[in-house]
């Protein structure tokens, strides 16, 4: 059972300080890390480390940051035969500001080469998507490319997960092709136009999103866990019980989506899948970085 993931790779430049500076403010930071990132790439690394045969579809530059991408894929076991290496575009980068006390973050992403992905690139990778159990993507790559990929997966009856991050408008016909829609509170707010601050807010939002045609909605709620609903049932999944303190929440959503994809590909039911996803995400917050913080399968099994 394999997973195909479309998304971007960027080099993460993460800066840690006592707080996230406000507009016009300068603070003296405590530490910085440069490492592999990008939502799709993080998810691919997390899925592979969690035990799934994982194929990543993307585009990187023929440069130092591109070499960083290939290194993390080699180390984690991601199949990147469908990652195009471009001579014409530089690999992207993300600036991440992290509050070292809470682990909260703010991020500015420049997709670089991955922003030049085309529908033709997806067509060349269509066999990879067709032969997968799960297709997972986000909204960091060009939207037309993302929607074309979802259509491809849907045509071949491959289960789809759309992590709508960053939140952006979606064509009406695409919603019915989404098997699992996984926004966080902020992203869910974009689609239902009301704040998601409580569990009741999440329940109302999930119902509105289901009306758009999505088959299953999972709203991640940070320390409150995650809320699942479809037409037959609903379920709240608590966060995992962790042995270590939270140090960096960057990439936790990517870990959650990867864990969900792995569990579903293995045939786990929704409750088991949510617990697996929560454990994957929880462990990632106890380590610094994004791709480098993704847990191995034995770490996830130990938490569960």
C-alpha positions in Angstrom: 0.0 0.0 0.0 1.6 3.3 -1.1 1.0 7.0 -0.7 1.6 9.7 -3.3 2.1 13.3 -2.2 2.1 16.4 -4.2 3.6 19.5 -2.7 6.6 21.8 -2.4 10.0 21.6 -0.9 11.6 24.7 0.6 14.5 25.3 2.9 13.3 26.4 6.3 15.1 29.2 8.0 13.8 29.1 11.5 14.5 31.9 14.0 13.8 31.4 17.8 13.2 34.3 20.2 11.3 35.2 23.3 8.3 36.2 21.2 7.3 36.7 17.6 7.9 40.3 16.7 5.0 42.6 15.7 5.0 44.9 12.7 8.0 47.2 12.7 9.5 45.5 15.8 13.1 44.1 16.0 14.0 41.6 18.7 17.3 39.8 19.5 16.8 36.1 18.8 18.2 33.1 20.7 18.9 30.6 18.0 18.3 29.7 14.4 18.2 26.5 12.3 18.3 25.9 8.5 16.7 22.7 7.5 14.4 20.9 5.0 10.7 22.0 4.9 7.7 22.7 2.8 4.3 21.1 3.7 4.3 18.4 1.0 7.9 17.5 1.5 7.4 17.4 5.3 4.4 15.1 4.8 6.4 12.8 2.5 9.2 12.5 5.0 6.8 11.9 7.8 4.9 9.2 5.9 8.0 7.4 4.9 9.5 7.5 8.4 6.1 6.2 9.7 6.5 3.1 7.5 4.6 3.8 4.3 6.0 3.4 0.7 5.9 7.1 -0.2 6.2 8.9 -3.5 6.8 12.6 -3.7 5.8 14.8 -6.7 7.4 18.2 -6.8 10.1 20.4 -8.4 13.4 21.7 -6.9 16.3 23.7 -8.2 19.7 22.4 -9.1 21.3 24.2 -6.1 22.4 23.8 -2.5 18.8 23.8 -1.1 17.9 21.2 -3.7 20.7 19.0 -2.5 19.3 19.4 1.0 16.0 18.0 -0.3 17.6 14.9 -1.9 19.6 14.2 1.2 16.5 14.1 3.5 14.7 11.9 1.0 17.6 9.5 0.8 17.8 9.4 4.6 14.0 8.9 5.2 13.3 6.6 2.3 11.1 8.9 0.2 10.9 7.9 -3.5 11.6 11.1 -5.4 11.8 9.9 -9.0 8.9 12.3 -9.7 10.7 15.3 -8.2 11.9 17.4 -11.2 15.3 19.1 -10.8 15.1 22.4 -12.7 18.0 24.3 -14.1 15.8 27.4 -14.6 14.4 27.9 -11.1 15.9 28.2 -7.6 14.6 26.0 -4.8 12.2 27.8 -2.5 12.7 29.0 1.1 10.6 29.8 4.1 11.2 32.3 6.9 9.8 31.0 10.2 9.6 33.0 13.4 9.1 30.9 16.5 8.2 31.8 20.1 10.5 29.7 22.1 8.2 29.7 25.1 5.0 28.4 23.5 6.3 27.0 20.3 3.9 29.2 18.3 5.1 30.3 14.8 4.6 32.6 11.9 5.7 31.6 8.4 6.4 33.3 5.1 6.9 30.8 2.2 8.4 31.4 -1.2 7.8 28.3 -3.3 10.6 28.8 -5.8 10.9 26.0 -8.3 7.8 24.2 -6.9 5.8 27.2 -7.8 6.6 26.4 -11.5 5.0 23.0 -11.4 2.7 22.4 -14.4 -0.3 20.2 -15.3 2.1 18.5 -17.8 4.4 17.6 -14.9 1.4 16.0 -13.1 0.4 14.0 -16.2 4.0 12.6 -16.4 3.5 11.4 -12.7 0.0 10.1 -13.2 1.0 6.4 -12.9 2.4 7.1 -9.5 -0.9 8.7 -8.4 -3.0 5.9 -10.1 -1.1 3.1 -8.3 -1.4 4.7 -4.8 -3.8 3.9 -2.0 -3.9 7.5 -0.8 -3.2 10.8 -2.6 -2.3 13.7 -0.3 -1.8 17.3 -1.2 -2.1 20.9 0.1 -2.5 24.4 -1.5 1.2 25.5 -1.5 1.7 24.3 -5.1 -0.1 26.2 -7.9 -3.9 25.7 -7.5 -4.6 24.5 -11.0 -1.9 21.8 -10.6 -3.4 20.7 -7.3 -6.9 20.5 -8.6 -5.8 18.6 -11.7 -4.0 16.1 -9.4 -7.1 15.6 -7.3 -9.1 15.0 -10.5 -6.5 12.4 -11.6 -6.7 10.6 -8.2 -10.5 10.7 -8.3 -10.6 9.2 -11.8 -8.6 6.2 -10.6 -10.6 5.8 -7.3 -7.6 6.8 -5.2 -8.7 8.2 -1.8 -7.8 11.8 -1.6 -6.7 14.0 1.4 -6.6 17.8 0.9 -4.9 19.7 3.6 -6.1 23.2 2.6 -3.0 25.1 3.7 -2.7 27.9 3.1 -6.4 28.4 2.8 -7.5 29.5 -0.7 -10.6 29.4 -2.8 -11.5 25.9 -4.2 -13.6 25.2 -7.3 -17.1 23.8 -6.3 -16.6 20.6 -8.3 -13.4 19.8 -6.5 -15.0 19.5 -3.1 -16.9 16.3 -4.1 -13.6 14.7 -5.1 -12.1 15.2 -1.6 -12.4 12.2 0.6 -10.7 13.8 3.7 -10.5 17.6 4.2 -8.2 18.6 7.0 -8.1 22.3 7.8 -6.9 23.8 11.1 -9.0 26.3 12.9 -7.8 29.3 10.9 -8.2 27.5 7.6 -11.7 26.2 8.5 -12.6 29.8 9.3 -11.8 30.8 5.8 -14.3 28.3 4.3 -17.2 28.9 6.7 -16.6 32.6 7.6 -16.9 32.3 11.3 -14.2 31.9 14.0 -13.3 28.4 15.3 -12.6 28.9 19.0 -14.6 26.1 20.7 -15.6 22.5 19.9 -19.1 23.7 19.1 -17.6 26.1 16.6 -15.8 23.2 15.0 -18.9 21.1 14.9 -20.8 23.9 13.1 -17.9 24.4 10.7 -17.7 20.7 9.9 -21.4 20.6 9.0 -21.0 23.6 6.6 -18.0 22.0 4.9 -19.8 18.7 4.5 -22.5 20.6 2.6 -19.9 21.7 0.1 -19.6 18.0 -0.9 -16.6 16.8 1.0 -17.0 13.3 2.3 -15.1 13.5 5.6 -14.0 16.6 7.6 -11.2 16.7 10.1 -10.6 20.0 11.8 -7.3 20.1 13.8 -7.7 22.2 17.0 -4.1 22.3 18.3 -4.0 21.4 22.0 -7.7 20.6 21.9 -7.1 17.7 19.6 -9.1 17.1 16.3 -12.8 16.9 15.4 -14.0 14.5 12.8 -17.4 14.4 11.1 -19.1 12.8 8.1 -22.7 12.1 7.3 -22.8 9.0 9.5 -20.8 9.8 12.6 -18.6 12.4 14.4 -15.7 11.9 16.8 -13.3 14.1 18.9 -9.7 12.8 19.1 -7.6 14.1 22.0 -4.0 15.0 21.6 -1.5 12.3 22.3 0.0 11.9 25.8 3.6 13.0 25.4 6.6 12.1 27.6 8.5 15.3 26.6 7.7 19.0 26.5 6.6 20.8 23.4 9.4 22.9 21.9 8.4 23.7 18.3 4.9 23.3 16.8 6.2 24.0 13.2 5.3 21.1 11.0 2.8 19.5 13.5 0.0 19.8 10.9 2.2 18.1 8.3 2.9 15.3 10.7 -0.8 14.9 11.5 -1.7 14.7 7.8 1.0 12.2 7.0 0.1 10.1 10.0 -3.6 10.1 8.8 -2.5 9.1 5.3 -0.3 6.2 6.6 -3.0 4.9 8.9 -5.8 5.0 6.2 -3.4 3.3 3.7 -2.9 0.5 6.3 -6.7 0.0 6.5 -7.2 1.5 10.0 -10.6 2.8 10.9 -11.1 6.5 11.4 -10.7 6.5 15.2 -7.5 4.5 14.9 -6.3 6.7 12.1 -6.9 9.9 14.1 -5.1 8.5 17.1 -2.2 7.5 14.9 -2.2 11.0 13.3 -2.3 12.7 16.7 0.6 10.6 18.0 2.7 11.5 14.9 1.9 15.2 15.3 2.5 15.2 19.0 6.0 13.6 18.9 7.0 16.1 16.2 6.4 19.0 18.5 8.9 17.7 21.0 11.8 18.2 18.6 13.2 21.2 16.8 12.6 21.7 13.0 10.1 20.4 10.6 11.2 17.4 8.4 13.9 16.6 10.9 11.3 16.4 13.7 9.2 13.7 12.1 9.0 10.6 14.2 10.0 7.0 13.3 7.4 4.3 13.4 8.6 2.7 16.6 8.3 6.1 18.3 4.7 6.4 17.2 3.9 2.8 18.2 5.4 3.4 21.6 3.1 6.4 22.3 0.1 4.5 21.1 
